[in-house]
Amino acid sequence: MARLFGTDGVRGVANKELTPLLAMQLGAAGAYVLTKSTSHKPVIIVGCDTRISGDMLANALMAGICSVGADAIYVGVVPTPAVAYLTRKYKVDAGVVISASHNPVEFNGIKFFSGEGYKLPDSVEDEIEELISNNCESLPKPTGTEIGKIEYRNDARDEYVEYAMNAVKLDLSGMKIVIDCAEGASHYTSYETLKKLGADVVAIHNNPDGTNINANCGSTHMEELMERVVSEKAALGLAFDGDADRLLAVDENGKKVNGDEIMAIIGNYMKSQGKLKKDTIVATVMSNLGLFIMGDEKGINIEKTKVGDRYVLERMREMGANLGGEQSGHIILLDENTTGDGLLSALHLLEVVKNTGKQLSELAKVMKVLPQALVNAKVPTEKKESFMDYKEVADAIGKLEKEFDGKGRVLIRPSGTEPLVRVMIEGENQDEINEKAKELAELIQNVVL
């Protein structure tokens, strides 16, 4: 069968590709693989975002966990980084998040964290998949008192708020901030944290009803936030995605500040404080060329990985770096958490604004964003890895690469989490690269379909 796990867990349309049966099998197989070496009764934390399918899948997953004799702690709606943190705090064996991040409501996903709060390596995911391919027939089936149980915790989100406040000491009194919670998991944690730190918080899209997550809001749809920051005369705006592991920002003039710019701002400040380990920021091949130019100018090494925050994290751990991330807003501050954390990223950005006394627009000038176009081609999941097998597509990409050689770059890659091929072009003229990217995306979509 096709590989279940993408770059960010198992994703699909809930109740179609990601069924309760698959969730139960993932719970059983995941619990077994992640806890088989323990000599105690295993415990796994489970949290979810606000989408309507979360209850269905969480309960199926926890049934699977209990069926192999492990216990589950259900912490309800919390950000993905909160599960990573709580897994370490509670010293449990693993953590699981039911979330499809920035995707629409019909999608959902299941991602695992090890007991240390890290996403799983491919080898462990392969072991889980192998058990599922055999219908979990080899798994233990305890009975009586050996069956697992579920504990329900309502206080976990407040523990995460306290943790974030203690991680970055701030007094935000007098600062007006607009936040877009994407009708997702940050609707409580981000609002409460900023309020407790003294900010005047204007929250939009913070009334989740299970069906409105990411709907024309959050980090993928920032138009309303950009307008609201200006109309409110706020210092800045913060945009989270559905599971709050991403952060993008808006300056006081209503201009978007992307993940590359946020990393540049935080990284330069950390370097000035002697806190940027190895004087390095770990980014991906999708990061804007402006970030690499900034690094050369400021004496910061910009290490480059393939796309996916898991690969950023792997490289950070290998080389001992403590700051890395993606243009999309997945920013990892490894001294404080083991995965992308929108709230911690926001607090560190606010720390720079507060301590330097500079407006966000001025801080963002630390790097020049070069023109970049990103267009998605919709293709079937089973074909997204093989788009280069089509001669017409390969020839068109080769032609574009020659055209932009020396004056830009062309990067085409399948999405790790969605049925898409992403077409990214950087160049000197925004209109030209927009047109070229659109043409290529339409070609890929028409030919591969």
Phi, psi and chi 1 to 4 in degrees:
 res  aa     phi    psi   chi1   chi2   chi3   chi4
   1 MET       -  160.4   63.0  179.5 -177.7      -
   2 ALA   -64.1  151.1      -      -      -      -
   3 ARG   -62.5  130.2 -166.6  169.4 -166.1  -86.9
   4 LEU   -69.4  -45.1  -78.5  175.7      -      -
   5 PHE   -83.4  129.7  -74.6   88.8      -      -
   6 GLY   -98.3 -155.9      -      -      -      -
   7 THR   -74.7  -12.5   55.9      -      -      -
   8 ASP  -139.5   54.0 -156.2   19.5      -      -
   9 GLY    87.4 -160.4      -      -      -      -
  10 VAL   -99.3  124.2  178.5      -      -      -
  11 ARG  -123.9  155.2  -68.4  -85.9  179.6   90.1
  12 GLY   169.9  175.3      -      -      -      -
  13 VAL   -70.3  126.0  174.8      -      -      -
  14 ALA   -64.6  134.6      -      -      -      -
  15 ASN    75.3    4.2 -141.7   23.6      -      -
  16 LYS  -120.5  -69.5 -177.2 -179.2  177.3 -175.8
  17 GLU   -88.6  -42.2  -65.9  143.4   -5.2      -
  18 LEU   -99.8   89.3 -175.1   52.6      -      -
  19 THR   -92.0  163.2   62.5      -      -      -
  20 PRO   -57.9  -35.2  -28.0   36.3      -      -
  21 LEU   -63.1  -45.2  174.6   59.1      -      -
  22 LEU   -65.0  -39.6  178.4   54.3      -      -
  23 ALA   -60.7  -42.1      -      -      -      -
  24 MET   -64.7  -41.2 -174.1  169.2   67.9      -
  25 GLN   -65.8  -39.7  -69.0  175.9  -34.4      -
  26 LEU   -63.5  -38.9  -77.0  163.7      -      -
  27 GLY   -62.5  -45.8      -      -      -      -
  28 ALA   -68.1  -51.2      -      -      -      -
  29 ALA   -66.6  -42.0      -      -      -      -
  30 GLY   -63.7  -44.6      -      -      -      -
  31 ALA   -60.9  -41.5      -      -      -      -
  32 TYR   -66.3  -50.2  174.2   73.7      -      -
  33 VAL   -64.1  -41.3  169.0      -      -      -
  34 LEU   -79.4  -12.6  -68.5  169.3      -      -
  35 THR  -127.8    6.0   65.7      -      -      -
  36 LYS   -65.8  -21.5   62.4 -176.1  178.3 -179.7
  37 SER   -91.2    1.0   61.6      -      -      -
  38 THR   -84.6  151.9   63.2      -      -      -
  39 SER  -103.6    1.9   56.2      -      -      -
  40 HIS  -113.2  175.5   58.8  -89.6      -      -
  41 LYS   -73.0  119.3 -167.8  172.1 -176.8   66.3
  42 PRO   -67.9  150.9  -16.6   30.1      -      -
  43 VAL  -132.0  134.0 -178.9      -      -      -
  44 ILE  -130.1  130.5  -63.5  176.1      -      -
  45 ILE   -85.8  139.2  -76.1 -179.8      -      -
  46 VAL  -129.8  130.0  179.2      -      -      -
  47 GLY  -135.7  169.2      -      -      -      -
  48 CYS  -149.0  168.3   65.8      -      -      -
  49 ASP   -91.6 -163.4   66.3   21.7      -      -
  50 THR   -92.2    0.6   56.9      -      -      -
  51 ARG   -69.5  151.0   62.2 -167.6   75.1 -138.1
  52 ILE   -60.8  -29.0 -165.4  169.0      -      -
  53 SER   -80.8   -3.7   58.3      -      -      -
  54 GLY   -60.9  -44.6      -      -      -      -
  55 ASP   -61.9  -46.0  -72.5  -19.8      -      -
  56 MET   -57.3  -49.8  174.4 -177.2   75.8      -
  57 LEU   -74.4  -37.2  -65.6  171.7      -      -
  58 ALA   -63.0  -43.4      -      -      -      -
  59 ASN   -67.6  -37.3  -78.7  -74.0      -      -
  60 ALA   -65.4  -44.2      -      -      -      -
  61 LEU   -60.5  -44.9  177.7  106.4      -      -
  62 MET   -68.9  -30.1  -69.5 -170.4  -68.8      -
  63 ALA   -61.7  -41.5      -      -      -      -
  64 GLY   -64.1  -42.6      -      -      -      -
  65 ILE   -58.6  -48.4  -69.6  170.5      -      -
  66 CYS   -66.2  -29.8  -66.5      -      -      -
  67 SER   -67.1  -20.3   75.2      -      -      -
  68 VAL  -103.4   11.6  -65.7      -      -      -
  69 GLY    93.1    7.7      -      -      -      -
  70 ALA   -94.6  153.9      -      -      -      -
  71 ASP   -94.9  153.4  -70.7  -17.0      -      -
  72 ALA  -121.1  142.6      -      -      -      -
  73 ILE  -113.2  115.3  -61.0  175.4      -      -
  74 TYR   -97.4  116.7 -172.5   49.9      -      -
  75 VAL  -102.8    4.2  -64.6      -      -      -
  76 GLY    71.2 -146.3      -      -      -      -
  77 VAL   -79.2  111.2  173.0      -      -      -
  78 VAL  -146.0  156.8  -67.0      -      -      -
  79 PRO   -61.9  152.2  -24.5   35.5      -      -
  80 THR   -52.7  -47.4  -73.0      -      -      -
  81 PRO   -63.6  -23.7   18.4  -30.7      -      -
  82 ALA   -66.0  -38.8      -      -      -      -
  83 VAL   -65.0  -41.6  173.5      -      -      -
  84 ALA   -59.8  -44.2      -      -      -      -
  85 TYR   -65.7  -47.9  162.2   68.4      -      -
  86 LEU   -66.0  -31.9  -66.3  166.1      -      -
  87 THR   -58.7  -41.6  -62.1      -      -      -
  88 ARG   -74.4  -42.5  -57.9 -167.2  -46.9  -82.7
  89 LYS   -62.6  -45.7 -178.5 -175.1  179.1 -174.5
  90 TYR   -78.8   -7.6  -66.5  168.1      -      -
  91 LYS    56.2   43.7  -65.5 -177.5  170.3   58.3
  92 VAL   -92.1  179.2  -64.3      -      -      -
  93 ASP   -84.5  -25.0  -61.2  -75.7      -      -
  94 ALA  -167.8  168.4      -      -      -      -
  95 GLY  -134.6  150.6      -      -      -      -
  96 VAL  -135.7  138.2 -171.4      -      -      -
  97 VAL  -118.0  130.3 -178.4      -      -      -
  98 ILE   -96.2  102.7  -45.9  -70.2      -      -
  99 SER  -165.2  147.8  172.4      -      -      -
 100 ALA  -114.0   26.3      -      -      -      -
 101 SER    55.2 -116.7 -169.0      -      -      -
 102 HIS   -89.0    0.6   61.1  -74.2      -      -
 103 ASN   -76.7  161.9  -71.4  -34.0      -      -
 104 PRO   -63.0  169.2  -20.7   31.6      -      -
 105 VAL   -62.0  -30.5   65.5      -      -      -
 106 GLU   -69.9  -18.4   64.1  -92.7   24.8      -
 107 PHE   -88.1  155.5  -69.9   89.1      -      -
 108 ASN  -151.0  174.9 -143.7  -34.8      -      -
 109 GLY  -155.2  165.2      -      -      -      -
 110 ILE  -133.1  118.9  -64.4  175.2      -      -
 111 LYS  -128.2  144.6   53.4 -173.9  166.3 -172.7
 112 PHE  -106.8  148.2  -68.7   85.3      -      -
 113 PHE  -120.5  142.9  -69.1  108.5      -      -
 114 SER   -71.2  174.5   69.1      -      -      -
 115 GLY   -60.9  -20.5      -      -      -      -
 116 GLU   -89.6   -0.3  -68.3   76.8   41.7      -
 117 GLY    88.0   12.8      -      -      -      -
 118 TYR  -102.3  149.2  -67.0  109.0      -      -
 119 LYS   -62.3  155.1  -69.5 -179.7 -179.7  178.0
 120 LEU   -78.8  144.5  -53.9 -176.2      -      -
 121 PRO   -70.7  160.8   22.4  -30.5      -      -
 122 ASP   -56.1  -37.7  -70.0  -15.0      -      -
 123 SER   -62.9  -37.4   58.8      -      -      -
 124 VAL   -72.2  -41.0  176.8      -      -      -
 125 GLU   -60.7  -39.6  -68.8  178.3  -15.2      -
 126 ASP   -62.8  -37.5  -70.4  -17.7      -      -
 127 GLU   -65.0  -40.3 -164.9  174.4  -12.6      -
 128 ILE   -64.7  -44.1  -66.6  170.5      -      -
 129 GLU   -61.2  -39.8  -76.1 -157.5   24.3      -
 130 GLU   -59.8  -42.7  172.0  109.7   14.4      -
 131 LEU   -64.3  -41.1  -69.9  168.6      -      -
 132 ILE   -66.9  -37.1  -67.0  173.1      -      -
 133 SER   -63.3  -22.4   68.3      -      -      -
 134 ASN  -102.2   22.5  -66.2  -43.0      -      -
 135 ASN    56.8   28.3  -69.2  -42.7      -      -
 136 CYS    57.8   25.0  -61.3      -      -      -
 137 GLU   -64.6  -28.0  -70.8  177.7    1.4      -
 138 SER   -87.3   -1.1   61.7      -      -      -
 139 LEU   -75.7  150.5  -66.5 -179.3      -      -
 140 PRO   -63.9  148.7   22.3  -32.7      -      -
 141 LYS  -129.5   76.5  -63.7  175.4  176.6   61.5
 142 PRO   -65.4  158.6   24.7  -33.9      -      -
 143 THR  -132.2  174.1   59.0      -      -      -
 144 GLY    58.4 -133.1      -      -      -      -
 145 THR   -73.4   -6.9   58.5      -      -      -
 146 GLU   -85.5  -12.5  -61.8  -56.0  -50.9      -
 147 ILE   -66.7  146.0  -68.0  173.1      -      -
 148 GLY   -75.0  165.6      -      -      -      -
 149 LYS  -131.6  167.4   62.9 -178.2 -174.2  -60.9
 150 ILE  -115.6  130.4  -58.2  171.7      -      -
 151 GLU  -108.3  134.7  176.3 -172.4   -8.6      -
 152 TYR  -105.1  125.8  -65.1   87.7      -      -
 153 ARG  -118.7  128.7  -64.0  -79.4  -61.7  -95.7
 154 ASN  -104.8   -3.9  -62.2  -45.2      -      -
 155 ASP  -100.3   -3.5   57.1  -17.5      -      -
 156 ALA   -63.7  -37.6      -      -      -      -
 157 ARG   -65.8  -32.5   62.8 -176.7 -171.1  175.0
 158 ASP   -72.1  -31.7  -69.6  -55.4      -      -
 159 GLU   -64.4  -38.4  -67.9 -174.5   25.2      -
 160 TYR   -67.7  -39.5  173.3   65.8      -      -
 161 VAL   -59.9  -47.2  167.3      -      -      -
 162 GLU   -61.6  -40.7  -70.8  -59.9  -42.6      -
 163 TYR   -61.5  -45.7  160.2   71.0      -      -
 164 ALA   -63.1  -41.9      -      -      -      -
 165 MET   -63.8  -35.7  -70.3  174.9   61.1      -
 166 ASN   -78.6  -24.8  -71.1  -35.2      -      -
 167 ALA   -71.3  -36.3      -      -      -      -
 168 VAL  -129.8  104.5 -172.6      -      -      -
 169 LYS   -75.9  117.0  -58.1  -70.5 -171.7 -177.8
 170 LEU  -142.5  148.2  -83.2  176.5      -      -
 171 ASP  -121.0  108.7  179.5   -3.0      -      -
 172 LEU  -100.6   19.2  -60.8  176.4      -      -
 173 SER   -55.7  132.6  -59.8      -      -      -
 174 GLY    85.3   -4.0      -      -      -      -
 175 MET   -99.1  123.6 -178.0  179.6  -74.8      -
 176 LYS   -93.6  125.9 -169.0  173.1 -169.0  178.5
 177 ILE  -130.9  132.1  -57.6  167.9      -      -
 178 VAL  -100.2  130.0 -176.2      -      -      -
 179 ILE  -121.5  139.4   61.6  172.0      -      -
 180 ASP  -110.9  112.0 -175.9  -20.9      -      -
 181 CYS   -91.9    3.8  -61.4      -      -      -
 182 ALA    59.4   21.8      -      -      -      -
 183 GLU    52.6   35.7  -51.1  -68.6    5.9      -
 184 GLY  -123.6 -154.7      -      -      -      -
 185 ALA   -69.0  -16.5      -      -      -      -
 186 SER   -85.8   -1.3   70.3      -      -      -
 187 HIS   -59.7  -25.9   76.1  -81.8      -      -
 188 TYR  -102.4  -52.2  177.1   84.9      -      -
 189 THR   -64.2  -45.7   50.1      -      -      -
 190 SER   -70.2  -42.2  -64.9      -      -      -
 191 TYR   -61.8  -49.0 -179.8   79.7      -      -
 192 GLU   -63.4  -41.6  -74.6  -63.5  -47.6      -
 193 THR   -61.9  -49.6  -58.3      -      -      -
 194 LEU   -66.5  -36.7  -64.9  172.9      -      -
 195 LYS   -64.1  -45.1  -74.1  -71.2  -73.9 -175.9
 196 LYS   -65.0  -25.8  -73.2 -175.5  174.7 -178.3
 197 LEU   -85.2    1.9  -68.6  172.0      -      -
 198 GLY    99.7   -0.2      -      -      -      -
 199 ALA   -72.3  153.3      -      -      -      -
 200 ASP   -88.7  102.0  175.8    6.6      -      -
 201 VAL  -101.4  124.9 -175.5      -      -      -
 202 VAL  -106.9  113.4  177.1      -      -      -
 203 ALA  -104.9  131.9      -      -      -      -
 204 ILE  -120.9  153.0   61.7  174.6      -      -
 205 HIS    53.0   50.1  -62.3  -66.2      -      -
 206 ASN  -124.5   34.6   66.0  -34.4      -      -
 207 ASN  -127.6   67.6  -66.0  -67.3      -      -
 208 PRO   -65.3  138.5   24.0  -34.1      -      -
 209 ASP  -121.8   11.2   62.9   10.0      -      -
 210 GLY    94.2  -21.7      -      -      -      -
 211 THR  -115.1  -11.7   68.0      -      -      -
 212 ASN  -105.3    8.3   55.6    5.2      -      -
 213 ILE   -58.7  130.4 -172.8  170.0      -      -
 214 ASN    63.8    8.5  -62.2  -43.1      -      -
 215 ALA   -77.9  100.5      -      -      -      -
 216 ASN    53.8   39.8  -62.7  -48.3      -      -
 217 CYS  -156.3  177.4   59.3      -      -      -
 218 GLY    76.5 -164.4      -      -      -      -
 219 SER   -69.5  -13.1   60.6      -      -      -
 220 THR   -97.4   -9.2   53.3      -      -      -
 221 HIS  -142.0   87.6  -60.5  -82.4      -      -
 222 MET  -101.6    6.0  -64.9  176.9   61.3      -
 223 GLU   -59.7  -45.9  -63.6   78.7   14.0      -
 224 GLU   -64.4  -41.4 -175.7  179.6  -16.2      -
 225 LEU   -62.2  -42.0  177.1   63.3      -      -
 226 MET   -60.8  -42.6  -67.6  158.3   78.0      -
 227 GLU   -68.3  -39.6  -67.7  173.4    2.6      -
 228 ARG   -68.8  -37.2 -165.7   66.4 -179.2  -91.2
 229 VAL   -58.7  -43.3  168.1      -      -      -
 230 VAL   -68.8  -46.6  174.4      -      -      -
 231 SER   -67.0  -30.5   66.8      -      -      -
 232 GLU   -85.2   -7.2  -67.5  -78.7   -8.6      -
 233 LYS    53.2   45.0  -64.4 -177.6  171.5   55.9
 234 ALA   -83.9  161.6      -      -      -      -
 235 ALA   -68.7  -35.5      -      -      -      -
 236 LEU  -173.2  173.9   51.5   82.0      -      -
 237 GLY  -127.1  152.1      -      -      -      -
 238 LEU  -127.0  129.9  -56.8  169.5      -      -
 239 ALA  -118.1  123.9      -      -      -      -
 240 PHE  -105.5  165.5  -57.4   94.6      -      -
 241 ASP  -103.1 -175.8   64.4  -21.0      -      -
 242 GLY   -57.1  -36.5      -      -      -      -
 243 ASP  -106.8    7.8   68.6  -25.5      -      -
 244 ALA    62.3   30.0      -      -      -      -
 245 ASP   -98.8    0.4   64.1   -8.0      -      -
 246 ARG  -116.9  153.6  -67.8 -171.5 -170.9 -161.1
 247 LEU  -141.5  129.5  171.4   78.4      -      -
 248 LEU  -123.7  162.3  -65.3  179.8      -      -
 249 ALA  -132.1  167.5      -      -      -      -
 250 VAL  -132.3  130.6  173.2      -      -      -
 251 ASP   -80.5  178.5   71.6   18.1      -      -
 252 GLU   -64.9  -16.5   73.5  -77.7   -1.0      -
 253 ASN   -94.8    2.9  -59.7  -45.8      -      -
 254 GLY    86.3   15.2      -      -      -      -
 255 LYS   -94.5  136.1 -175.3  174.6 -178.5  -66.8
 256 LYS   -68.1  140.1 -180.0  177.3  171.3 -179.1
 257 VAL  -121.4  112.8  179.5      -      -      -
 258 ASN   -87.4 -178.9   68.0   29.4      -      -
 259 GLY   -62.3  -37.5      -      -      -      -
 260 ASP   -60.7  -44.9  -72.9  -20.8      -      -
 261 GLU   -66.3  -40.2  -65.9  170.4  -75.2      -
 262 ILE   -62.7  -42.8  -67.2  170.7      -      -
 263 MET   -63.1  -38.6  -74.8 -168.4  -68.1      -
 264 ALA   -63.6  -43.7      -      -      -      -
 265 ILE   -64.3  -51.1  -67.7  166.4      -      -
 266 ILE   -66.3  -42.1  -65.6  173.6      -      -
 267 GLY   -62.2  -42.6      -      -      -      -
 268 ASN   -66.5  -38.5  -87.9  -80.0      -      -
 269 TYR   -65.7  -45.8 -178.2   76.0      -      -
 270 MET   -59.9  -39.5  -71.7  173.9   65.6      -
 271 LYS   -63.3  -41.2 -175.0  172.2 -172.8  -72.8
 272 SER   -65.3  -25.5   73.4      -      -      -
 273 GLN   -93.5    0.5  -57.7  -65.9  -57.2      -
 274 GLY    72.6   25.4      -      -      -      -
 275 LYS  -112.8   -0.2  -65.5  179.1  179.3  177.9
 276 LEU   -89.4  101.2 -175.6   65.6      -      -
 277 LYS   -62.8  136.8  -67.9  179.3  179.6  175.8
 278 LYS    60.8   11.4  -51.1  -73.5 -174.3 -178.9
 279 ASP    47.0   45.2  -76.8  -18.9      -      -
 280 THR  -132.0  140.2  -69.1      -      -      -
 281 ILE  -117.0  129.0  -62.2  172.0      -      -
 282 VAL   -95.5  120.9  179.3      -      -      -
 283 ALA  -124.1 -170.4      -      -      -      -
 284 THR  -121.5  173.8   77.6      -      -      -
 285 VAL   -63.8  -18.4  -67.1      -      -      -
 286 MET   -83.6  -10.0  -69.1  -73.5  -80.5      -
 287 SER   -63.9  147.3  -80.7      -      -      -
 288 ASN   -65.3  143.2 -167.2  -83.3      -      -
 289 LEU   -56.7  -27.3  -75.2  173.2      -      -
 290 GLY   -59.6  -31.3      -      -      -      -
 291 LEU   -66.4  -40.1 -179.8   65.2      -      -
 292 PHE   -70.3  -36.7  -61.4   90.8      -      -
 293 ILE   -64.6  -43.4  -65.9  168.9      -      -
 294 MET   -57.8  -43.4  180.0  -78.6  -57.8      -
 295 GLY   -58.6  -43.8      -      -      -      -
 296 ASP   -61.5  -40.3  -71.6  -20.1      -      -
 297 GLU   -71.5  -35.2  -67.7  173.0  -11.9      -
 298 LYS  -100.4    2.2  -58.6  -66.8 -175.8  179.4
 299 GLY    72.9   31.0      -      -      -      -
 300 ILE  -112.8  126.2  -65.0  175.8      -      -
 301 ASN   -76.2  124.0  170.8   44.9      -      -
 302 ILE  -102.3  103.0  -50.4  -64.5      -      -
 303 GLU   -81.7  139.9 -169.3   76.1    9.8      -
 304 LYS  -116.6  132.7 -172.1  159.4   52.1  175.5
 305 THR  -126.3  173.6   74.6      -      -      -
 306 LYS   -72.7  166.6   59.3 -176.6  179.1  178.8
 307 VAL   -69.8  141.1  174.9      -      -      -
 308 GLY   126.7  125.1      -      -      -      -
 309 ASP   -64.7  -22.6   61.0  -36.0      -      -
 310 ARG   -65.1  -34.6   64.6 -176.1  -61.5  168.3
 311 TYR   -75.6  -34.3  -56.8  114.6      -      -
 312 VAL   -60.5  -47.6  171.8      -      -      -
 313 LEU   -61.9  -43.4  178.0   59.5      -      -
 314 GLU   -57.2  -44.8  -75.9  174.0    8.4      -
 315 ARG   -69.0  -38.6 -172.5   67.4 -175.2  122.0
 316 MET   -59.2  -44.0  -70.5  173.8   70.0      -
 317 ARG   -68.3  -37.7  -65.7  179.2   71.3 -170.3
 318 GLU   -61.9  -42.2  -74.9  170.4    3.3      -
 319 MET  -103.6   -1.8   64.5 -176.0  -55.9      -
 320 GLY    78.4   27.4      -      -      -      -
 321 ALA   -84.8  157.2      -      -      -      -
 322 ASN  -123.1    5.8   60.4  -13.2      -      -
 323 LEU  -139.7  130.2  176.0   62.0      -      -
 324 GLY  -165.7  170.0      -      -      -      -
 325 GLY   163.2 -164.8      -      -      -      -
 326 GLU  -127.2  157.8  -60.8 -176.4  -76.4      -
 327 GLN   -57.8  -30.1 -173.1 -177.6   97.3      -
 328 SER   -69.7  -10.0   60.6      -      -      -
 329 GLY   109.5   -0.5      -      -      -      -
 330 HIS   -72.0  106.4  -80.2  124.2      -      -
 331 ILE  -122.1  126.3  -62.4  171.1      -      -
 332 ILE  -107.5  122.9  -57.9  169.5      -      -
 333 LEU  -112.2   90.5  -66.6  138.5      -      -
 334 LEU   -69.6  -17.1 -160.5   47.6      -      -
 335 ASP   -68.9  -20.8  -70.9  -21.0      -      -
 336 GLU  -119.2  -30.7  -69.2  149.0    5.6      -
 337 ASN  -149.3  163.4 -150.4  -15.0      -      -
 338 THR  -102.6   10.5   50.6      -      -      -
 339 THR  -151.9  172.9 -169.1      -      -      -
 340 GLY   -58.0  135.2      -      -      -      -
 341 ASP  -138.7  105.1 -168.2  -42.7      -      -
 342 GLY   -62.4  -40.0      -      -      -      -
 343 LEU   -69.0  -47.1  178.9   54.8      -      -
 344 LEU   -63.0  -37.8  -76.6  177.1      -      -
 345 SER   -61.8  -42.4  -58.2      -      -      -
 346 ALA   -62.5  -43.7      -      -      -      -
 347 LEU   -65.9  -38.8  -65.2  179.8      -      -
 348 HIS   -68.0  -37.8  -84.2  -81.1      -      -
 349 LEU   -64.5  -43.8 -178.2   63.8      -      -
 350 LEU   -64.1  -33.3  -70.2  166.0      -      -
 351 GLU   -60.0  -42.2  177.7 -175.4   36.6      -
 352 VAL   -67.2  -45.0 -176.5      -      -      -
 353 VAL   -59.1  -46.4  172.5      -      -      -
 354 LYS   -68.0  -47.0 -168.8   76.1  177.1  177.0
 355 ASN   -77.9  -24.3  -69.7   -7.2      -      -
 356 THR   -92.6  -19.3   61.5      -      -      -
 357 GLY    72.5   13.1      -      -      -      -
 358 LYS   -99.9  148.7  -64.8  179.4  179.5  178.9
 359 GLN   -74.6  157.6  -68.0 -178.6  -46.7      -
 360 LEU   -62.2  -35.6 -175.8   53.8      -      -
 361 SER   -60.6  -37.9   60.9      -      -      -
 362 GLU   -70.9  -43.2 -176.1  179.3   -6.0      -
 363 LEU   -61.5  -36.4  -68.7  169.3      -      -
 364 ALA   -68.2  -15.4      -      -      -      -
 365 LYS   -70.8   -3.8  -69.5  177.0 -178.1  175.4
 366 VAL   -61.5  -24.4   70.6      -      -      -
 367 MET  -135.6  146.0   70.4  166.9  -86.8      -
 368 LYS   -96.8  120.4 -179.9 -177.1  177.6 -176.9
 369 VAL   -79.6  118.1  178.3      -      -      -
 370 LEU   -79.9  148.4  -59.2 -177.4      -      -
 371 PRO   -52.1  133.0  -27.6   36.2      -      -
 372 GLN  -145.7  137.7 -170.1  176.8   66.9      -
 373 ALA  -122.0  133.9      -      -      -      -
 374 LEU  -130.4  117.2  177.2   61.9      -      -
 375 VAL  -127.8  136.5 -178.0      -      -      -
 376 ASN   -97.4  135.9  -66.3  -36.2      -      -
 377 ALA  -103.8  124.6      -      -      -      -
 378 LYS   -82.2  122.2  -66.9 -177.9  179.6  179.0
 379 VAL  -137.4  157.2  -61.6      -      -      -
 380 PRO   -61.5  143.0  -22.3   33.3      -      -
 381 THR   -52.3  -40.7  -61.5      -      -      -
 382 GLU   -73.4   -9.1   63.9  -87.0   13.1      -
 383 LYS  -111.9   -6.3  -67.0 -177.1  177.7 -179.6
 384 LYS   -68.8  -22.3   68.1  179.4 -178.0 -179.9
 385 GLU   -84.8  -13.3  -59.7  -74.6  -13.8      -
 386 SER  -113.3   21.4   57.7      -      -      -
 387 PHE   -62.2  -28.0   65.3   92.2      -      -
 388 MET   -75.3   -8.3  -75.1  -65.1  -74.6      -
 389 ASP   -73.8  -15.1  -66.5  -12.7      -      -
 390 TYR   -90.2  117.5  -62.5   84.3      -      -
 391 LYS   -57.4  -41.0 -175.0  176.5 -173.3  -58.8
 392 GLU   -61.9  -37.9 -169.8  175.7   -6.7      -
 393 VAL   -70.7  -47.4  171.5      -      -      -
 394 ALA   -60.4  -41.4      -      -      -      -
 395 ASP   -65.4  -41.1  -71.9  -12.1      -      -
 396 ALA   -64.9  -40.0      -      -      -      -
 397 ILE   -66.9  -43.0  -68.4  172.5      -      -
 398 GLY   -60.2  -40.0      -      -      -      -
 399 LYS   -64.2  -42.9 -178.0 -179.2  175.8 -177.0
 400 LEU   -65.1  -41.1  -96.0 -176.0      -      -
 401 GLU   -60.8  -39.2  -72.8  174.3  -22.6      -
 402 LYS   -66.5  -40.1  -74.6 -178.1 -179.0  177.0
 403 GLU   -63.8  -36.6 -172.4  176.1  -23.4      -
 404 PHE   -99.9    3.6  -77.7   91.6      -      -
 405 ASP   -61.0  122.4 -174.3   30.6      -      -
 406 GLY    89.2  -12.1      -      -      -      -
 407 LYS  -134.0   19.2   59.4  174.0 -175.0  174.2
 408 GLY   164.5 -160.1      -      -      -      -
 409 ARG  -156.8  157.9   66.8  179.2  172.1  140.9
 410 VAL  -125.1  128.3  177.5      -      -      -
 411 LEU  -134.1  119.5 -179.5   65.5      -      -
 412 ILE  -119.3  128.4  -38.7  -65.4      -      -
 413 ARG  -153.1  148.7   52.1  170.9  -75.3  -87.9
 414 PRO   -75.6  143.9   25.3  -31.3      -      -
 415 SER   -67.7  142.8  167.6      -      -      -
 416 GLY   -82.7  -12.1      -      -      -      -
 417 THR  -126.6  -11.1   58.4      -      -      -
 418 GLU  -135.6  161.4  -62.2  174.1   80.8      -
 419 PRO   -78.2   65.9   29.1  -34.2      -      -
 420 LEU  -139.4  150.9  -58.0  170.9      -      -
 421 VAL  -111.5  126.3  171.1      -      -      -
 422 ARG   -95.5  129.2  -55.9 -163.4 -168.9  -80.0
 423 VAL  -109.4  115.6  175.9      -      -      -
 424 MET  -122.2  128.6 -167.9  -85.9  -78.8      -
 425 ILE  -129.9  133.3  -56.8  177.8      -      -
 426 GLU  -112.5  141.3  -80.7  179.1  -20.8      -
 427 GLY  -166.3 -167.7      -      -      -      -
 428 GLU   -89.9  -26.1  -62.1  165.9   -8.5      -
 429 ASN  -118.6  116.8 -175.8  -69.7      -      -
 430 GLN   -62.4  -43.3 -172.9   71.1   63.1      -
 431 ASP   -62.8  -40.9  -69.7  -22.4      -      -
 432 GLU   -65.1  -46.7  178.8 -169.7   13.8      -
 433 ILE   -71.4  -31.4   61.6  175.9      -      -
 434 ASN   -59.6  -46.0  -75.2  -15.1      -      -
 435 GLU   -65.5  -45.0 -177.7 -179.1  -15.4      -
 436 LYS   -64.8  -41.4  -62.1  -73.0 -173.6 -177.2
 437 ALA   -65.5  -41.1      -      -      -      -
 438 LYS   -64.1  -43.4 -176.4 -178.7  177.0 -175.9
 439 GLU   -61.5  -44.4  -73.4  175.5   -0.6      -
 440 LEU   -68.5  -40.8 -178.2   56.3      -      -
 441 ALA   -61.8  -41.4      -      -      -      -
 442 GLU   -65.7  -38.5  -72.9  176.3   -8.1      -
 443 LEU   -62.2  -48.8  174.7   67.2      -      -
 444 ILE   -60.1  -44.5  -67.4  170.9      -      -
 445 GLN   -61.5  -44.5 -169.9  164.8  -60.7      -
 446 ASN   -71.2  -40.4  -67.2  -26.9      -      -
 447 VAL   -75.2  -45.4  170.6      -      -      -
 448 VAL   -72.2  -34.5  175.3      -      -      -
 449 LEU   -60.3      -  -81.5  177.3      -      -
